Amino acid sequence: MSATVANLWRHPIKGIGAEPLSKVRLSRGGPVPLDRAYAVLTGTAEDTGTWQKCRNFARGCFGPELMAVTARTEGDQITLSHPKLDDLTVNPDQDGAKVVDWITPIYPEARPAPHTLIKAPAGGMADADFSAVAILSNSSLADLGQTLGAELDQRRFRGNLWLDGLAPWAELDLVGRELQIGAVRLKVIDRIERCRATETNPETGARDQNTLKAIRDTQGHTDFGIRAEVLNDGEIALGDHLEVL
């Protein structure tokens, strides 16, 4: 199985903003640094200081417009951009109220309202209750796009690490296997079951593709991508090769 790292992403605020990377240094047992490091609570949800289920937060499946947010980090500052809003630059540890105010106009009034930006625990605030790197395949994305008759943006799927060179959907068979990518060894824990966030075009913030139905009709499930635990400290960069151990 031959593949290389084609793209790297992180999402500093859960569900709000994707940021491309050229390399990343991972730590044993941890997520991509600054990935889902913050999250915006909604409704009656409160900060517990621990991991919480995704239903407590502002997310793209609830508010499609959030899928069109991009992020850029520089030091302790994060700049958020959206096609309908002026850019916002904040220190998330100090300016949480500004983030909430910024997303409120693009968040559905019918949903429980966003109210507080919180800092995630050290393991991040991903949808799974364990720290992992989300690994996805560009071949699977292209195959799904062919089914839908559309070119699909990677940002629909909120992955961390995208591979070129795998056969379509082959990554799903790696559960339980160990991988070497760059200087990092990883163990694949499970597949990623998808939600309606993937139906939204990240350029426009509008739902335009029935991705879940297309995956279910062609694959018999709604999984796209895999989650892998980091087994040692090390760096992964664009162009690094995948070895299945």
C-alpha positions as CSV (number, residue, x, y, z in Angstrom):
1,M,0.0,0.0,0.0
2,S,1.7,3.2,-1.2
3,A,0.5,6.7,-0.2
4,T,1.8,10.1,0.7
5,V,0.6,13.0,2.8
6,A,-1.1,15.5,0.4
7,N,-2.8,17.9,2.9
8,L,-2.7,18.8,6.6
9,W,-5.5,20.6,8.4
10,R,-6.5,21.7,11.9
11,H,-9.6,23.4,13.3
12,P,-8.7,25.6,16.2
13,I,-12.3,26.2,17.3
14,K,-14.6,23.1,17.0
15,G,-16.9,23.4,14.0
16,I,-15.7,27.0,13.3
17,G,-12.8,27.4,10.9
18,A,-10.3,25.2,9.0
19,E,-6.6,26.0,8.7
20,P,-4.2,24.4,6.3
21,L,-0.7,23.4,7.5
22,S,2.5,22.3,5.8
23,K,3.8,20.2,8.8
24,V,2.8,19.3,12.3
25,R,4.6,18.0,15.3
26,L,2.6,15.4,17.2
27,S,2.9,14.2,20.8
28,R,2.2,10.7,22.0
29,G,-1.5,10.2,22.9
30,G,-2.4,13.7,21.7
31,P,-4.4,15.4,18.9
32,V,-3.0,17.7,16.3
33,P,-1.9,20.7,18.3
34,L,-4.5,23.4,18.4
35,D,-7.1,21.1,16.7
36,R,-10.5,21.6,18.4
37,A,-8.7,23.4,21.2
38,Y,-11.7,25.6,21.8
39,A,-15.4,25.2,21.3
40,V,-18.6,27.3,21.6
41,L,-21.2,26.1,24.0
42,T,-24.9,26.5,23.0
43,G,-28.3,26.4,24.8
44,T,-28.1,25.3,28.4
45,A,-24.7,23.6,28.1
46,E,-22.0,24.6,30.6
47,D,-18.3,24.3,30.8
48,T,-17.3,21.2,32.8
49,G,-13.6,21.4,32.2
50,T,-13.8,18.0,30.6
51,W,-14.7,16.5,27.2
52,Q,-18.3,16.8,26.2
53,K,-20.6,15.4,23.5
54,C,-20.7,17.3,20.3
55,R,-24.5,18.1,20.7
56,N,-23.5,20.8,23.3
57,F,-21.6,22.9,20.8
58,A,-22.0,25.1,17.7
59,R,-21.3,22.8,14.7
60,G,-21.7,22.7,11.0
61,C,-24.4,20.1,11.1
62,F,-26.6,22.5,13.1
63,G,-25.4,25.8,11.5
64,P,-24.2,25.2,7.9
65,E,-22.8,28.7,7.5
66,L,-20.1,27.8,10.0
67,M,-18.6,25.4,7.4
68,A,-17.6,28.5,5.4
69,V,-15.3,29.9,8.1
70,T,-11.6,29.6,7.7
71,A,-9.0,30.2,10.3
72,R,-5.4,31.5,10.5
73,T,-3.3,31.3,13.7
74,E,-0.3,33.5,14.5
75,G,1.1,33.2,18.0
76,D,-1.8,33.5,20.4
77,Q,-4.1,35.2,17.9
78,I,-6.7,33.5,15.6
79,T,-8.1,35.3,12.6
80,L,-11.5,34.0,11.5
81,S,-12.9,34.7,8.0
82,H,-16.3,34.2,6.4
83,P,-17.7,35.4,3.0
84,K,-20.5,37.3,4.7
85,L,-18.6,38.8,7.6
86,D,-15.6,41.1,8.3
87,D,-12.5,39.2,9.5
88,L,-12.2,38.8,13.2
89,T,-8.8,38.5,15.0
90,V,-8.9,37.4,18.6
91,N,-7.0,35.9,21.5
92,P,-9.4,33.0,22.2
93,D,-8.3,32.9,25.9
94,Q,-9.5,36.5,26.3
95,D,-12.0,37.4,23.6
96,G,-14.5,34.6,23.7
97,A,-17.5,36.9,23.7
98,K,-16.3,38.5,20.5
99,V,-16.3,35.0,18.8
100,V,-19.8,34.3,20.0
101,D,-21.0,37.7,18.8
102,W,-19.3,37.2,15.4
103,I,-20.9,33.8,14.7
104,T,-24.4,34.7,16.0
105,P,-25.6,36.4,12.7
106,I,-24.7,33.2,10.7
107,Y,-26.1,30.7,13.2
108,P,-29.8,29.5,12.9
109,E,-32.2,31.3,15.2
110,A,-34.1,28.1,15.6
111,R,-31.1,26.3,17.2
112,P,-30.1,26.7,20.8
113,A,-28.1,29.9,20.9
114,P,-24.3,30.0,21.1
115,H,-23.2,31.7,24.3
116,T,-19.7,30.8,25.6
117,L,-16.3,30.0,24.0
118,I,-14.5,27.5,26.2
119,K,-11.0,26.0,26.2
120,A,-11.0,22.3,25.6
121,P,-9.1,19.8,27.8
122,A,-5.6,18.9,26.7
123,G,-6.9,16.1,24.5
124,G,-9.1,18.5,22.4
125,M,-12.8,18.6,21.9
126,A,-13.2,16.3,18.9
127,D,-16.4,14.3,18.5
128,A,-14.8,11.1,19.9
129,D,-14.0,11.0,23.6
130,F,-10.3,10.1,22.9
131,S,-7.4,12.0,21.3
132,A,-6.7,11.0,17.7
133,V,-5.6,12.2,14.3
134,A,-8.3,12.0,11.6
135,I,-6.8,10.4,8.4
136,L,-8.7,10.7,5.1
137,S,-8.1,9.7,1.5
138,N,-8.3,12.0,-1.6
139,S,-9.1,8.9,-3.7
140,S,-12.2,8.3,-1.6
141,L,-13.2,11.9,-1.8
142,A,-12.8,11.8,-5.6
143,D,-14.9,8.6,-5.8
144,L,-17.6,10.1,-3.7
145,G,-17.5,13.2,-5.9
146,Q,-17.9,11.1,-9.0
147,T,-21.0,9.5,-7.5
148,L,-22.5,12.9,-6.8
149,G,-21.3,14.5,-10.1
150,A,-19.5,17.2,-8.2
151,E,-16.0,18.2,-7.1
152,L,-16.0,18.0,-3.3
153,D,-13.9,20.2,-1.0
154,Q,-11.9,18.5,1.7
155,R,-13.2,20.9,4.3
156,R,-16.6,19.2,4.3
157,F,-15.0,16.3,6.2
158,R,-12.9,18.2,8.8
159,G,-9.9,15.8,8.5
160,N,-6.4,16.4,9.8
161,L,-4.3,14.3,7.4
162,W,-5.2,13.6,3.7
163,L,-3.5,10.9,1.7
164,D,-2.8,10.5,-2.0
165,G,-2.3,7.1,-3.6
166,L,-4.7,4.8,-1.8
167,A,-7.4,2.9,-3.6
168,P,-10.8,4.4,-3.0
169,W,-12.1,3.5,0.5
170,A,-9.1,1.3,1.3
171,E,-8.3,3.3,4.4
172,L,-11.4,1.9,6.1
173,D,-9.8,-1.5,6.1
174,L,-6.9,-0.2,8.2
175,V,-8.7,-0.3,11.6
176,G,-6.6,-2.2,14.1
177,R,-3.4,-1.7,12.0
178,E,-0.3,0.4,12.9
179,L,1.0,3.0,10.5
180,Q,4.3,4.9,10.1
181,I,3.9,8.3,8.6
182,G,7.0,10.5,8.6
183,A,8.5,10.2,12.0
184,V,5.2,9.2,13.7
185,R,3.8,5.8,14.4
186,L,0.0,5.6,14.8
187,K,-2.6,2.9,15.6
188,V,-5.9,3.1,13.7
189,I,-8.7,2.9,16.3
190,D,-11.9,3.2,14.3
191,R,-13.8,4.6,11.3
192,I,-15.4,8.0,11.4
193,E,-19.2,8.0,11.1
194,R,-20.4,11.2,9.3
195,C,-23.1,13.8,10.0
196,R,-24.9,16.4,7.9
197,A,-22.0,18.9,8.1
198,T,-20.6,17.1,5.1
199,E,-23.6,18.1,3.0
200,T,-22.5,21.8,3.1
201,N,-20.2,23.5,0.6
202,P,-17.4,25.2,2.5
203,E,-17.2,28.0,-0.1
204,T,-20.8,29.1,0.3
205,G,-22.0,27.8,3.6
206,A,-25.1,26.2,1.8
207,R,-26.1,22.6,1.8
208,D,-25.8,21.4,-1.8
209,Q,-24.9,17.6,-1.8
210,N,-26.5,14.6,-0.2
211,T,-23.2,13.1,0.9
212,L,-24.6,10.7,3.5
213,K,-27.0,9.1,1.1
214,A,-24.3,8.8,-1.6
215,I,-22.0,7.0,0.9
216,R,-24.7,4.8,2.2
217,D,-26.0,3.8,-1.3
218,T,-22.5,3.0,-2.6
219,Q,-20.7,1.7,0.5
220,G,-23.5,0.5,2.8
221,H,-22.6,2.8,5.7
222,T,-21.9,6.5,6.4
223,D,-18.2,6.2,7.4
224,F,-15.6,8.4,5.8
225,G,-12.0,8.4,7.1
226,I,-10.4,6.8,10.1
227,R,-9.1,7.9,13.6
228,A,-5.6,6.9,14.7
229,E,-3.9,7.2,18.1
230,V,-0.4,8.8,18.1
231,L,2.1,6.4,19.6
232,N,5.2,8.5,19.7
233,D,6.4,12.1,19.5
234,G,7.4,13.2,16.0
235,E,6.7,15.4,12.9
236,I,4.6,14.7,9.9
237,A,5.0,17.0,6.8
238,L,3.5,17.2,3.3
239,G,5.0,14.6,1.1
240,D,5.8,12.1,3.9
241,H,5.1,8.4,3.0
242,L,2.7,6.0,4.6
243,E,3.9,2.6,5.6
244,V,1.4,0.0,6.9
245,L,3.2,-2.0,9.6
